[in-house]
Amino acid sequence: MPGGWQPRTPGRPPPVVTVPGVYSPQSDTLLLAAALAREDIRPGAEALDLCTGSGTLALAAARRGARVTAVDVSRRAVWNTRLNAVLARERIRVRHGDLTGPLPPEDRFDLVVSNPPYVPAPPGTPPTGGGPALAWDAGTNGRELLDRICDNVPAVLKHSGLLLLVHSALCGTEETLSRLAEAGLRATVGARVRIPLGPVLRDRRDRLCAAGLLKPCDESEELVIIRAWHP
């Protein structure tokens, strides 16, 4: 449903409209926006927002002076991001497609940000099944998109380029760090925060407990910002 953020404060994304079926900015978006605000982004830097959703992070980078490309597999999200760019009077190149797939082969970026789907889903739930769950379902271990981002992003980063990636620690923080290292990046945890379990995780508590990802007494999850750069 249409909505907007509270008046802007440091670290908050710029106001956006979200249409039905597009992921509304939540705690993970705020955490990534705060991490982005701490980075030194030079005017004219080339930035890429993967899994852009409403375009919140793309707008935050554009308002810092970056030249932004935003990508999403959802056509509705692509339309929503274009709408928000027009409303904000920011120039953002928006592409429909799967991660880096729609980008020209020569494109390279100083900065990549991503808040991808990362919620572990029941077996047999396709991560590209469509509908609202497309914004959060990511395979049985939650890593369907994370692993591909770790593998593909180094190829589109310039030397000294930076990746900022947010996901739940339920998906395996160390696995992300190791996979990025194998892909040639230096990676660390830039920030951590605990938030209450949302409705999707609460609905899946029994399965997540059976898989050892949650304890029956857990009422919160940890979000992490992964900060990785091309040496």
N, CA, C and O of each residue as an XYZ file, in Angstrom:
924
protein
N       0.842     -1.186      0.000
C       0.000      0.000      0.000
C       0.877      1.236      0.000
O       2.001      1.177      0.498
N       0.404      2.365     -0.546
C       1.213      3.565     -0.548
C       1.567      3.969      0.865
O       0.757      3.846      1.784
N       2.782      4.451      1.029
C       3.202      4.876      2.356
C       4.464      5.675      2.262
O       5.021      5.811      1.173
N       4.934      6.204      3.347
C       6.150      7.001      3.345
C       6.839      6.895      4.676
O       6.288      6.383      5.650
N       8.075      7.397      4.699
C       8.860      7.385      5.925
C       8.558      8.611      6.764
O       7.964      9.578      6.286
N       8.976      8.559      8.024
C       8.910      9.710      8.897
C       9.897     10.760      8.378
O      10.710     10.448      7.509
N       9.845     12.010      8.893
C      10.807     13.022      8.451
C      12.226     12.498      8.525
O      12.592     11.788      9.462
N      13.022     12.853      7.529
C      14.353     12.282      7.385
C      15.274     12.666      8.523
O      15.303     13.820      8.951
N      16.033     11.686      9.014
C      17.074     11.898      9.995
C      18.328     11.245      9.468
O      18.240     10.422      8.557
N      19.531     11.582     10.014
C      20.749     10.974      9.505
C      20.662      9.447      9.520
O      20.266      8.852     10.523
N      21.030      8.823      8.412
C      20.995      7.369      8.319
C      19.681      6.840      7.797
O      19.612      5.671      7.415
N      18.617      7.660      7.760
C      17.350      7.191      7.226
C      17.318      7.371      5.708
O      17.891      8.319      5.172
N      16.634      6.436      5.019
C      16.491      6.613      3.580
C      15.595      7.807      3.275
O      14.811      8.223      4.129
N      15.699      8.362      2.074
C      14.765      9.411      1.678
C      13.354      8.842      1.575
O      13.194      7.635      1.397
N      12.331      9.681      1.682
C      10.946      9.182      1.608
C      10.674      8.488      0.281
O      11.157      8.912     -0.769
N       9.897      7.419      0.347
C       9.530      6.689     -0.862
C       8.062      6.292     -0.789
O       7.459      6.268      0.284
N       7.506      5.983     -1.945
C       6.189      5.365     -2.060
C       6.404      3.890     -2.350
O       7.266      3.534     -3.154
N       5.632      3.032     -1.704
C       5.691      1.604     -2.026
C       4.313      1.157     -2.483
O       3.313      1.429     -1.819
N       4.261      0.477     -3.609
C       3.000      0.005     -4.164
C       2.769     -1.434     -3.720
O       3.719     -2.114     -3.334
N       1.528     -1.912     -3.765
C       1.248     -3.297     -3.360
C       2.124     -4.292     -4.119
O       2.303     -4.192     -5.333
N       2.666     -5.259     -3.365
C       3.501     -6.286     -3.965
C       4.972     -5.954     -4.007
O       5.770     -6.774     -4.461
N       5.366     -4.755     -3.541
C       6.774     -4.362     -3.492
C       7.192     -4.260     -2.031
O       6.448     -3.757     -1.190
N       8.400     -4.749     -1.746
C       8.913     -4.782     -0.371
C       9.021     -3.374      0.205
O       9.703     -2.517     -0.357
N       8.346     -3.141      1.325
C       8.418     -1.845      1.994
C       9.690     -1.760      2.826
O      10.048     -2.731      3.493
N      10.382     -0.623      2.805
C      11.606     -0.477      3.599
C      11.357     -0.799      5.067
O      10.421     -0.286      5.680
N      12.219     -1.666      5.625
C      12.085     -2.084      7.014
C      13.449     -1.987      7.698
O      14.332     -1.262      7.239
N      13.614     -2.725      8.801
C      14.826     -2.598      9.611
C      16.085     -2.879      8.812
O      17.099     -2.207      8.999
N      16.034     -3.875      7.914
C      17.236     -4.196      7.145
C      17.603     -3.054      6.202
O      18.781     -2.752      6.009
N      16.572     -2.413      5.607
C      16.831     -1.265      4.743
C      17.440     -0.112      5.527
O      18.377      0.537      5.063
N      16.903      0.139      6.719
C      17.430      1.209      7.565
C      18.878      0.952      7.945
O      19.704      1.864      7.922
N      19.187     -0.303      8.297
C      20.552     -0.640      8.694
C      21.513     -0.435      7.524
O      22.611      0.090      7.707
N      21.108     -0.844      6.334
C      21.968     -0.681      5.161
C      22.082      0.793      4.768
O      23.147      1.240      4.343
N      20.994      1.545      4.908
C      21.049      2.977      4.612
C      21.998      3.690      5.566
O      22.725      4.595      5.156
N      21.998      3.289      6.838
C      22.910      3.895      7.811
C      24.361      3.563      7.465
O      25.240      4.416      7.590
N      24.614      2.319      7.029
C      25.967      1.942      6.626
C      26.398      2.741      5.400
O      27.545      3.178      5.308
N      25.480      2.928      4.465
C      25.780      3.712      3.269
C      26.107      5.161      3.631
O      26.988      5.773      3.028
N      25.395      5.703      4.618
C      25.620      7.091      5.024
C      27.005      7.291      5.628
O      27.528      8.406      5.627
N      27.601      6.223      6.142
C      28.929      6.337      6.750
C      30.056      6.269      5.726
O      31.206      6.563      6.050
N      29.734      5.884      4.498
C      30.763      5.723      3.473
C      31.044      7.051      2.766
O      30.170      7.909      2.642
N      32.270      7.191      2.316
C      32.683      8.375      1.569
C      32.387      8.124      0.086
O      33.131      7.411     -0.588
N      31.308      8.709     -0.413
C      30.905      8.526     -1.806
C      31.219      9.803     -2.569
O      30.642     10.855     -2.290
N      32.119      9.717     -3.519
C      32.481     10.920     -4.265
C      31.413     11.220     -5.310
O      30.794     10.294     -5.834
N      31.183     12.490     -5.625
C      30.239     12.845     -6.692
C      30.637     12.170     -8.005
O      31.802     12.188     -8.402
N      29.657     11.584     -8.660
C      29.915     10.916     -9.926
C      30.317      9.463     -9.791
O      30.535      8.795    -10.802
N      30.421      8.949     -8.570
C      30.741      7.534     -8.379
C      29.650      6.676     -9.011
O      28.472      7.032     -8.982
N      30.054      5.545     -9.581
C      29.099      4.625    -10.192
C      28.610      3.650     -9.125
O      29.404      2.932     -8.517
N      27.276      3.633     -8.900
C      26.696      2.790     -7.854
C      25.649      1.860     -8.459
O      24.948      2.218     -9.405
N      25.561      0.659     -7.889
C      24.604     -0.354     -8.341
C      23.800     -0.836     -7.143
O      24.367     -1.228     -6.124
N      22.472     -0.806     -7.270
C      21.572     -1.327     -6.235
C      20.908     -2.578     -6.776
O      20.040     -2.501     -7.645
N      21.320     -3.744     -6.258
C      20.758     -5.021     -6.681
C      19.574     -5.390     -5.795
O      19.631     -5.221     -4.577
N      18.497     -5.897     -6.407
C      17.253     -6.203     -5.685
C      16.705     -4.908     -5.079
O      16.470     -4.826     -3.874
N      16.512     -3.921     -5.915
C      16.246     -2.565     -5.449
C      14.899     -2.390     -4.771
O      14.754     -1.499     -3.935
N      13.897     -3.216     -5.106
C      12.591     -3.071     -4.468
C      11.958     -1.734     -4.807
O      11.694     -1.439     -5.973
N      11.714     -0.923     -3.775
C      11.106      0.396     -3.974
C      12.101      1.434     -4.463
O      11.708      2.547     -4.815
N      13.389      1.089     -4.490
C      14.404      2.049     -4.907
C      14.939      2.912     -3.783
O      15.634      3.897     -4.034
N      14.624      2.556     -2.545
C      15.022      3.367     -1.396
C      16.525      3.589     -1.331
O      16.979      4.719     -1.156
N      17.302      2.516     -1.470
C      18.758      2.637     -1.364
C      19.349      3.289     -2.611
O      20.343      4.011     -2.525
N      18.747      3.039     -3.755
C      19.195      3.711     -4.975
C      19.042      5.223     -4.828
O      19.928      5.978     -5.228
N      17.932      5.663     -4.262
C      17.712      7.092     -4.040
C      18.719      7.646     -3.038
O      19.239      8.747     -3.219
N      18.991      6.886     -1.982
C      19.954      7.355     -0.976
C      21.322      7.573     -1.605
O      22.000      8.551     -1.292
N      21.736      6.664     -2.496
C      23.030      6.824     -3.166
C      22.991      7.985     -4.150
O      23.958      8.738     -4.257
N      21.870      8.139     -4.877
C      21.760      9.227     -5.849
C      21.840     10.582     -5.155
O      22.440     11.518     -5.684
N      21.246     10.686     -3.992
C      21.267     11.959     -3.275
C      22.630     12.257     -2.672
O      22.867     13.363     -2.186
N      23.511     11.296     -2.701
C      24.905     11.525     -2.296
C      25.756     11.913     -3.501
O      26.959     12.132     -3.360
N      25.151     12.001     -4.677
C      25.885     12.407     -5.870
C      26.331     11.274     -6.759
O      27.027     11.510     -7.747
N      25.943     10.022     -6.435
C      26.354      8.878     -7.253
C      25.505      8.787     -8.517
O      24.367      9.254     -8.558
N      26.083      8.176     -9.539
C      25.357      7.814    -10.760
C      24.876      6.382    -10.558
O      25.683      5.452    -10.530
N      23.559      6.200    -10.416
C      23.011      4.953     -9.885
C      22.314      4.132    -10.955
O      21.556      4.648    -11.776
N      22.597      2.829    -10.919
C      21.840      1.831    -11.669
C      21.136      0.941    -10.655
O      21.750      0.493     -9.687
N      19.849      0.683    -10.872
C      19.073     -0.171     -9.972
C      18.495     -1.338    -10.768
O      18.038     -1.162    -11.897
N      18.519     -2.537    -10.170
C      18.067     -3.745    -10.859
C      17.116     -4.524     -9.956
O      17.343     -4.626     -8.750
N      16.057     -5.071    -10.536
C      15.174     -5.973     -9.796
C      14.531     -6.945    -10.773
O      14.271     -6.604    -11.927
N      14.275     -8.166    -10.294
C      13.645     -9.182    -11.122
C      12.140     -8.969    -11.215
O      11.483     -9.526    -12.095
N      11.590     -8.160    -10.305
C      10.160     -7.867    -10.294
C       9.864     -6.653    -11.169
O      10.431     -5.581    -10.955
N       8.989     -6.814    -12.142
C       8.609     -5.685    -12.988
C       7.904     -4.609    -12.178
O       8.045     -3.420    -12.464
N       7.149     -5.020    -11.170
C       6.464     -4.041    -10.333
C       7.469     -3.210     -9.548
O       7.288     -2.003     -9.387
N       8.531     -3.854     -9.057
C       9.565     -3.108     -8.347
C      10.288     -2.135     -9.277
O      10.619     -1.018     -8.879
N      10.528     -2.562    -10.504
C      11.166     -1.668    -11.484
C      10.298     -0.431    -11.704
O      10.797      0.694    -11.698
N       8.997     -0.648    -11.898
C       8.092      0.484    -12.077
C       8.079      1.366    -10.838
O       8.095      2.592    -10.949
N       8.049      0.744     -9.642
C       8.009      1.501     -8.388
C       9.266      2.360     -8.221
O       9.187      3.512     -7.793
N      10.421      1.791     -8.561
C      11.670      2.556     -8.451
C      11.679      3.730     -9.423
O      12.110      4.828     -9.071
N      11.209      3.502    -10.633
C      11.142      4.609    -11.597
C      10.204      5.711    -11.097
O      10.495      6.898    -11.248
N       9.087      5.312    -10.507
C       8.160      6.285     -9.937
C       8.829      7.114     -8.849
O       8.719      8.340     -8.839
N       9.521      6.445     -7.939
C      10.168      7.168     -6.844
C      11.296      8.068     -7.339
O      11.532      9.135     -6.773
N      11.990      7.647     -8.385
C      13.038      8.499     -8.955
C      12.427      9.774     -9.538
O      12.987     10.859     -9.378
N      11.289      9.648    -10.207
C      10.617     10.822    -10.763
C      10.148     11.737     -9.638
O      10.340     12.951     -9.704
N       9.533     11.161     -8.606
C       9.035     11.966     -7.491
C      10.167     12.698     -6.777
O       9.999     13.825     -6.310
N      11.329     12.037     -6.702
C      12.473     12.637     -6.008
C      13.319     13.519     -6.928
O      14.256     14.178     -6.477
N      12.981     13.525     -8.218
C      13.749     14.297     -9.202
C      15.208     13.868     -9.235
O      16.121     14.691     -9.304
N      15.399     12.553     -9.185
C      16.737     11.971     -9.281
C      16.807     11.113    -10.538
O      15.833     10.456    -10.903
N      17.963     11.121    -11.197
C      18.167     10.311    -12.392
C      18.749      8.965    -11.974
O      19.882      8.888    -11.499
N      17.970      7.915    -12.152
C      18.397      6.554    -11.821
C      18.105      5.669    -13.026
O      16.989      5.658    -13.546
N      19.105      4.935    -13.459
C      18.917      3.968    -14.542
C      18.369      2.684    -13.921
O      19.043      2.050    -13.110
N      17.156      2.302    -14.298
C      16.500      1.135    -13.697
C      16.384      0.041    -14.743
O      15.928      0.284    -15.861
N      16.802     -1.172    -14.373
C      16.790     -2.299    -15.290
C      16.008     -3.469    -14.682
O      16.082     -3.733    -13.482
N      15.260     -4.159    -15.544
C      14.539     -5.357    -15.128
C      15.377     -6.587    -15.459
O      15.824     -6.756    -16.594
N      15.585     -7.443    -14.462
C      16.329     -8.667    -14.716
C      16.882     -9.276    -13.455
O      16.624     -8.808    -12.346
N      17.649    -10.331    -13.647
C      18.160    -11.150    -12.553
C      19.576    -10.703    -12.183
O      20.527    -10.961    -12.920
N      19.706    -10.033    -11.036
C      20.990     -9.577    -10.518
C      21.762     -8.807    -11.592
O      21.234     -7.843    -12.146
N      22.992     -9.209    -11.894
C      23.800     -8.445    -12.852
C      23.497     -8.809    -14.310
O      24.121     -8.271    -15.225
N      22.549     -9.716    -14.526
C      22.248    -10.187    -15.880
C      21.915     -9.104    -16.882
O      22.402     -9.169    -18.011
N      21.099     -8.091    -16.527
C      20.726     -7.089    -17.533
C      21.755     -5.996    -17.764
O      21.504     -5.080    -18.548
N      22.904     -6.062    -17.107
C      23.902     -5.008    -17.248
C      24.782     -5.249    -18.475
O      25.100     -6.395    -18.792
N      25.175     -4.186    -19.161
C      26.153     -4.345    -20.242
C      27.446     -4.949    -19.695
O      27.823     -4.654    -18.560
N      28.131     -5.783    -20.472
C      29.319     -6.473    -19.973
C      30.432     -5.542    -19.534
O      31.274     -5.927    -18.723
N      30.451     -4.312    -20.059
C      31.540     -3.399    -19.702
C      31.261     -2.609    -18.431
O      32.150     -1.901    -17.957
N      30.063     -2.701    -17.862
C      29.720     -1.903    -16.676
C      30.557     -2.313    -15.464
O      30.676     -3.497    -15.149
N      31.133     -1.317    -14.792
C      31.869     -1.533    -13.541
C      31.455     -0.451    -12.553
O      31.119      0.665    -12.950
N      31.481     -0.787    -11.258
C      30.914      0.098    -10.250
C      31.893      0.330     -9.099
O      32.665     -0.547     -8.714
N      31.823      1.558     -8.566
C      32.579      1.895     -7.363
C      31.901      1.359     -6.111
O      32.557      1.095     -5.104
N      30.579      1.200     -6.180
C      29.785      0.794     -5.019
C      28.651     -0.108     -5.473
O      27.970      0.180     -6.456
N      28.453     -1.213     -4.742
C      27.283     -2.071     -4.931
C      26.602     -2.213     -3.574
O      27.251     -2.548     -2.583
N      25.294     -1.960     -3.530
C      24.509     -2.194     -2.323
C      23.431     -3.210     -2.654
O      22.933     -3.256     -3.779
N      23.071     -4.032     -1.661
C      22.035     -5.026     -1.921
C      21.355     -5.459     -0.636
O      22.004     -5.785      0.358
N      20.030     -5.454     -0.682
C      19.187     -6.031      0.358
C      18.345     -7.107     -0.314
O      17.179     -6.878     -0.634
N      18.942     -8.298     -0.531
C      18.266     -9.326     -1.321
C      17.303    -10.143     -0.457
O      17.344    -10.041      0.770
N      16.448    -10.944     -1.071
C      15.695    -11.934     -0.301
C      16.662    -12.869      0.430
O      17.655    -13.313     -0.145
N      16.363    -13.170      1.715
C      17.263    -14.052      2.467
C      16.540    -14.903      3.510
O      17.193    -15.484      4.376
N      15.219    -14.991      3.450
C      14.477    -15.771      4.442
C      14.443    -17.239      4.010
O      14.036    -17.536      2.886
N      14.866    -18.167      4.886
C      14.747    -19.585      4.557
C      13.288    -19.960      4.306
O      12.400    -19.602      5.080
N      13.059    -20.683      3.219
C      11.698    -21.021      2.801
C      11.462    -22.522      2.923
O      12.415    -23.301      2.925
N      10.207    -22.932      3.023
C       9.915    -24.369      3.068
C      10.419    -25.081      1.819
O      10.474    -24.482      0.745
N      10.788    -26.357      1.950
C      11.232    -27.111      0.772
C      10.185    -27.069     -0.327
O       8.983    -27.151     -0.074
N      10.673    -26.940     -1.552
C       9.767    -26.902     -2.692
C       9.232    -25.532     -3.014
O       8.479    -25.373     -3.974
N       9.612    -24.519     -2.217
C       9.170    -23.153     -2.495
C      10.174    -22.503     -3.422
O      11.298    -22.237     -2.997
N       9.821    -22.235     -4.673
C      10.805    -21.654     -5.597
C      11.095    -20.206     -5.234
O      10.161    -19.455     -4.953
N      12.367    -19.784     -5.230
C      12.700    -18.407     -4.894
C      12.218    -17.402     -5.920
O      12.231    -16.198     -5.664
N      11.795    -17.882     -7.078
C      11.270    -16.978     -8.108
C       9.800    -17.271     -8.367
O       9.315    -17.133     -9.490
N       9.098    -17.677     -7.316
C       7.716    -18.097     -7.474
C       6.721    -16.985     -7.699
O       5.557    -17.259     -7.992
N       7.138    -15.732     -7.571
C       6.238    -14.623     -7.808
C       5.456    -14.259     -6.567
O       5.568    -14.920     -5.534
N       4.654    -13.195     -6.668
C       3.873    -12.724     -5.540
C       4.742    -12.018     -4.519
O       5.949    -11.880     -4.718
N       4.132    -11.563     -3.412
C       4.890    -10.822     -2.399
C       6.088    -11.590     -1.856
O       7.107    -10.986     -1.522
N       5.979    -12.937     -1.762
C       7.068    -13.737     -1.185
C       8.339    -13.665     -2.013
O       9.412    -14.020     -1.523
N       8.242    -13.212     -3.262
C       9.440    -13.028     -4.082
C      10.431    -12.089     -3.412
O      11.629    -12.149     -3.684
N       9.927    -11.207     -2.523
C      10.779    -10.223     -1.853
C      11.526    -10.797     -0.672
O      12.436    -10.147     -0.158
N      11.173    -12.013     -0.212
C      11.892    -12.540      0.954
C      12.288    -14.017      0.843
O      13.315    -14.395      1.406
N      11.532    -14.863      0.151
C      11.879    -16.278      0.077
C      13.162    -16.471     -0.713
O      13.332    -15.893     -1.787
N      14.084    -17.302     -0.166
C      15.397    -17.459     -0.796
C      15.932    -18.882     -0.638
O      17.088    -19.074     -0.261
N      15.094    -19.876     -0.926
C      15.555    -21.257     -0.832
C      15.541    -21.772      0.593
O      15.295    -21.010      1.528
N      15.803    -23.052      0.765
C      15.665    -23.681      2.074
C      16.656    -23.152      3.113
O      16.368    -23.186      4.309
N      17.814    -22.667      2.674
C      18.797    -22.140      3.631
C      18.906    -20.616      3.580
O      19.734    -20.030      4.277
N      18.076    -19.976      2.761
C      18.090    -18.519      2.677
C      19.226    -17.946      1.847
O      19.412    -16.729      1.828
N      19.986    -18.783      1.165
C      21.193    -18.321      0.482
C      21.087    -18.364     -1.044
O      22.093    -18.196     -1.734
N      19.901    -18.583     -1.572
C      19.746    -18.703     -3.019
C      20.282    -17.467     -3.745
O      20.967    -17.593     -4.760
N      19.975    -16.282     -3.232
C      20.464    -15.040     -3.843
C      21.816    -14.635     -3.271
O      22.668    -14.129     -4.001
N      22.023    -14.851     -1.978
C      23.270    -14.425     -1.338
C      24.491    -15.061     -1.998
O      25.477    -14.378     -2.274
N      24.426    -16.359     -2.249
C      25.573    -17.035     -2.856
C      25.858    -16.494     -4.247
O      27.017    -16.322     -4.625
N      24.821    -16.228     -4.999
C      25.017    -15.719     -6.354
C      25.560    -14.293     -6.334
O      26.368    -13.927     -7.187
N      25.125    -13.493     -5.375
C      25.681    -12.144     -5.241
C      27.165    -12.221     -4.907
O      27.978    -11.513     -5.503
N      27.517    -13.080     -3.954
C      28.926    -13.238     -3.583
C      29.770    -13.666     -4.784
O      30.909    -13.224     -4.936
N      29.219    -14.513     -5.623
C      29.970    -15.029     -6.770
C      30.046    -14.024     -7.921
O      31.060    -13.955     -8.616
N      28.969    -13.237     -8.127
C      28.866    -12.405     -9.325
C      29.335    -10.969     -9.145
O      29.838    -10.360    -10.090
N      29.177    -10.420     -7.945
C      29.478     -9.002     -7.755
C      30.947     -8.660     -7.984
O      31.223     -7.608     -8.561
N      31.916     -9.495     -7.560
C      33.315     -9.103     -7.793
C      33.621     -8.764     -9.247
O      34.486     -7.931     -9.517
N      32.927     -9.395    -10.182
C      33.200     -9.144    -11.602
C      32.743     -7.763    -12.052
O      33.218     -7.267    -13.074
N      31.822     -7.124    -11.309
C      31.344     -5.805    -11.720
C      31.875     -4.692    -10.813
O      31.528     -3.525    -10.998
N      32.712     -5.043     -9.840
C      33.319     -4.039     -8.977
C      34.625     -3.531     -9.581
O      35.442     -4.311    -10.070
N      34.805     -2.226     -9.542
C      36.100     -1.667     -9.903
C      37.125     -2.026     -8.834
O      36.755     -2.421     -7.729
N      38.405     -1.892     -9.152
C      39.427     -2.059     -8.127
C      39.205     -1.010     -7.045
O      38.990      0.166     -7.338
N      39.257     -1.444     -5.812
C      38.927     -0.636     -4.634
C      37.433     -0.383     -4.508
O      37.017      0.393     -3.647
N      36.616     -1.018     -5.342
C      35.169     -0.892     -5.221
C      34.651     -1.572     -3.967
O      35.308     -2.452     -3.413
N      33.467     -1.160     -3.518
C      32.914     -1.577     -2.233
C      31.556     -2.236     -2.407
O      30.720     -1.762     -3.177
N      31.338     -3.339     -1.685
C      30.035     -3.997     -1.596
C      29.496     -3.839     -0.181
O      30.196     -4.123      0.792
N      28.244     -3.385     -0.068
C      27.518     -3.361      1.198
C      26.304     -4.263      1.040
O      25.450     -4.026      0.187
N      26.234     -5.305      1.873
C      25.216     -6.348      1.736
C      24.592     -6.605      3.101
O      25.313     -6.748      4.088
N      23.269     -6.665      3.173
C      22.598     -6.944      4.440
C      21.881     -8.288      4.344
O      21.297     -8.623      3.313
N      21.935     -9.052      5.436
C      21.131    -10.271      5.527
C      21.036    -10.719      6.973
O      21.715    -10.180      7.847
N      20.194    -11.704      7.221
C      20.043    -12.266      8.561
C      21.194    -13.214      8.868
O      21.667    -13.942      7.995
N      21.635    -13.194     10.123
C      22.675    -14.137     10.543
C      22.180    -15.572     10.467
O      22.994    -16.495     10.474
N      20.874    -15.788     10.393
C      20.340    -17.143     10.242
C      20.880    -17.817      8.983
O      20.956    -19.043      8.912
N      21.254    -17.008      7.991
C      21.727    -17.554      6.709
C      23.202    -17.943      6.736
O      23.685    -18.604      5.817
N      23.923    -17.535      7.789
C      25.329    -17.893      7.876
C      26.264    -16.759      7.544
O      26.670    -16.594      6.393
N      26.608    -15.974      8.550
C      27.500    -14.832      8.336
C      28.876    -15.280      7.869
O      29.434    -14.717      6.927
N      29.417    -16.288      8.526
C      30.753    -16.760      8.158
C      30.776    -17.342      6.748
O      31.778    -17.234      6.041
N      29.683    -17.949      6.350
C      29.619    -18.498      4.989
C      29.702    -17.382      3.953
O      30.347    -17.536      2.916
N      29.046    -16.258      4.240
C      29.120    -15.116      3.324
C      30.533    -14.572      3.259
O      31.051    -14.310      2.173
N      31.163    -14.400      4.415
C      32.528    -13.875      4.446
C      33.480    -14.800      3.685
O      34.329    -14.333      2.926
N      33.339    -16.095      3.887
C      34.218    -17.059      3.214
C      33.998    -17.058      1.705
O      34.950    -17.128      0.928
N      32.747    -16.979      1.304
C      32.448    -17.027     -0.127
C      32.976    -15.781     -0.829
O      33.490    -15.865     -1.944
N      32.852    -14.629     -0.179
C      33.397    -13.405     -0.763
C      34.917    -13.464     -0.845
O      35.511    -13.007     -1.822
N      35.540    -14.025      0.180
C      36.994    -14.159      0.152
C      37.432    -15.069     -1.000
O      38.417    -14.788     -1.682
N      36.693    -16.155     -1.208
C      37.004    -17.057     -2.315
C      36.854    -16.369     -3.669
O      37.519    -16.723     -4.642
N      35.958    -15.370     -3.708
C      35.731    -14.630     -4.956
C      36.716    -13.485     -5.139
O      36.651    -12.765     -6.135
N      37.630    -13.309     -4.184
C      38.684    -12.318     -4.347
C      38.475    -11.008     -3.614
O      39.238    -10.063     -3.816
N      37.450    -10.929     -2.758
C      37.204     -9.709     -2.002
C      37.685     -9.858     -0.563
O      37.773    -10.969     -0.040
N      37.992     -8.740      0.065
C      38.250     -8.710      1.497
C      36.954     -8.307      2.180
O      36.374     -7.276      1.839
N      36.493     -9.096      3.133
C      35.162     -8.888      3.695
C      35.202     -8.929      5.217
O      35.989     -9.656      5.824
N      34.327     -8.124      5.811
C      34.192     -8.080      7.255
C      32.749     -7.737      7.596
O      31.979     -7.322      6.730
N      32.390     -7.911      8.860
C      31.069     -7.496      9.332
C      31.158     -6.040      9.753
O      31.887     -5.695     10.683
N      30.407     -5.183      9.058
C      30.461     -3.756      9.332
C      29.532     -3.318     10.434
O      29.785     -2.308     11.091
N      28.445     -4.066     10.655
C      27.474     -3.697     11.683
C      26.611     -4.911     11.997
O      26.409     -5.789     11.157
N      26.110     -4.937     13.222
C      25.172     -5.976     13.654
C      24.065     -5.313     14.467
O      24.307     -4.345     15.189
N      22.855     -5.840     14.344
C      21.759     -5.350     15.174
C      20.745     -6.475     15.345
O      20.517     -7.261     14.426
N      20.143     -6.546     16.521
C      19.097     -7.540     16.759
C      17.738     -6.869     16.636
O      17.525     -5.762     17.130
N      16.822     -7.566     15.964
C      15.468     -7.053     15.783
C      14.472     -8.158     16.143
O      14.815     -9.337     16.053
N      13.256     -7.808     16.545
C      12.241     -8.836     16.819
C      11.944     -9.664     15.572
O      12.022     -9.164     14.450
N      11.605    -10.929     15.778
C      11.216    -11.762     14.653
C       9.980    -11.172     13.973
O       9.020    -10.775     14.632
N      10.027    -11.125     12.654
C       8.888    -10.639     11.890
C       7.854    -11.737     11.694
O       8.079    -12.877     12.100
N       6.718    -11.407     11.073
C       5.640    -12.392     10.924
C       6.025    -13.610     10.101
O       5.560    -14.712     10.391
N       6.868    -13.443      9.075
C       7.245    -14.597      8.254
C       8.069    -15.586      9.066
O       7.810    -16.789      9.017
N       9.070    -15.094      9.820
C       9.895    -15.990     10.627
C       9.091    -16.613     11.767
O       9.309    -17.773     12.116
N       8.169    -15.855     12.346
C       7.335    -16.428     13.405
C       6.485    -17.571     12.862
O       6.316    -18.596     13.522
N       5.952    -17.390     11.652
C       5.149    -18.452     11.041
C       5.979    -19.694     10.747
O       5.448    -20.804     10.717
N       7.288    -19.512     10.528
C       8.157    -20.633     10.166
C       9.021    -21.094     11.336
O       9.973    -21.850     11.144
N       8.694    -20.641     12.553
C       9.541    -20.930     13.715
C       9.798    -22.430     13.883
O      10.940    -22.835     14.097
N       8.749    -23.262     13.789
C       8.920    -24.696     14.040
C       9.928    -25.303     13.066
O      10.794    -26.078     13.472
N       9.818    -24.955     11.784
C      10.748    -25.513     10.805
C      12.157    -24.996     11.020
O      13.126    -25.743     10.879
N      12.278    -23.705     11.366
C      13.603    -23.126     11.592
C      14.249    -23.705     12.842
O      15.465    -23.895     12.884
N      13.443    -23.986     13.861
C      13.975    -24.637     15.067
C      14.433    -26.063     14.741
O      15.486    -26.502     15.203
N      13.639    -26.777     13.949
C      13.999    -28.149     13.575
C      15.295    -28.178     12.771
O      16.056    -29.143     12.847
N      15.544    -27.117     11.997
C      16.763    -27.029     11.201
C      17.942    -26.493     11.997
O      19.055    -26.417     11.476
N      17.711    -26.114     13.266
C      18.782    -25.592     14.104
C      19.119    -24.139     13.851
O      20.138    -23.648     14.335
N      18.276    -23.438     13.099
C      18.534    -22.030     12.799
C      17.990    -21.109     13.882
O      18.479    -19.992     14.053
N      16.990    -21.566     14.607
C      16.414    -20.810     15.716
C      16.284    -21.724     16.932
O      16.192    -22.944     16.797
N      16.278    -21.123     18.111
C      15.939    -21.837     19.331
C      14.492    -21.525     19.681
O      14.011    -20.434     19.372
N      13.781    -22.460     20.323
C      12.369    -22.205     20.644
C      12.146    -20.933     21.448
O      11.075    -20.330     21.380
N      13.170    -20.518     22.219
C      13.015    -19.325     23.050
C      13.375    -18.037     22.318
O      13.194    -16.950     22.867
N      13.882    -18.138     21.085
C      14.318    -16.945     20.364
C      13.127    -16.078     19.971
O      12.147    -16.556     19.401
N      13.237    -14.814     20.287
C      12.223    -13.837     19.890
C      12.804    -12.772     18.968
O      12.113    -11.828     18.585
N      14.080    -12.929     18.615
C      14.726    -11.938     17.765
C      15.717    -12.634     16.844
O      16.071    -13.796     17.046
N      16.152    -11.902     15.833
C      17.192    -12.367     14.926
C      18.241    -11.274     14.797
O      17.975    -10.105     15.076
N      19.423    -11.662     14.374
C      20.490    -10.698     14.155
C      20.596    -10.374     12.671
O      20.653    -11.276     11.836
N      20.621     -9.093     12.348
C      20.927     -8.637     10.994
C      22.385     -8.211     10.946
O      22.907     -7.642     11.906
N      23.035     -8.485      9.833
C      24.438     -8.101      9.663
C      24.613     -7.316      8.379
O      23.965     -7.588      7.369
N      25.495     -6.344      8.438
C      25.965     -5.655      7.235
C      27.336     -6.221      6.891
O      28.270     -6.134      7.688
N      27.449     -6.793      5.718
C      28.726     -7.289      5.211
C      29.355     -6.173      4.383
O      28.740     -5.643      3.458
N      30.587     -5.831      4.734
C      31.330     -4.790      4.010
C      32.512     -5.473      3.334
O      33.402     -5.997      4.005
N      32.517     -5.466      2.016
C      33.574     -6.149      1.258
C      34.098     -5.230      0.177
O      33.354     -4.440     -0.404
N      35.385     -5.344     -0.084
C      35.985     -4.446     -1.072
C      36.994     -5.185     -1.929
O      37.570     -6.197     -1.532
N      37.184     -4.633     -3.129
C      38.124     -5.197     -4.098
C      39.505     -4.650     -3.776
O      39.713     -3.442     -3.881
N      40.453     -5.489     -3.390
C      41.793     -4.984     -3.037
C      42.542     -4.459     -4.257
O      43.678     -4.001     -4.135
